[in-house]
């Protein structure tokens, strides 16, 4: 992590990027056919990155919530 990504501003930037990634994943899933989703699932499972599901929705949500808590704490002057 570089100096630009440290502190409250960095945490907010990381949180924004997590929200963007979450939105992109959801839009792509809605645009994909069942066959396309199945192929992606096979590839992700083979790579060992599927987690609880192909899109790691539960893991992604947990990280987003943790980042939101860090940003909230930092905005109140607490240590992140």
Residue, then its C-alpha position, 0 to 999 in steps of 0.5 A: x500500500x502506498x502513502x496515497x492509500x493510507x489513512x482515512x482517505x485511503x480507506x474511503x477509496x478502497x471502500x469505493x472500489x469495493x462498491x464498484x467491484x460489487x456492482x460490476x459483478x452483479x451487472x455481469x451476472x445479470x447479463x450472462x446466460x446460464x451456460x456462461x455462468x456455469x463455465x465461469x463457475x468451473x474456471x473459478x472452482x478450478x482456480x480455487x477462488x470460488x469461496x462459498x459461491x462463484x461470486x464470493x458474495x458473502x465474503x465480499x459483503x463481509x469485506x465491504x462491511x468491515x471497510x465501512x466500519x473502518x471508514x466510519x471510525x476514521x471519520x470520527x477521529x478513531x484509529x483505523 
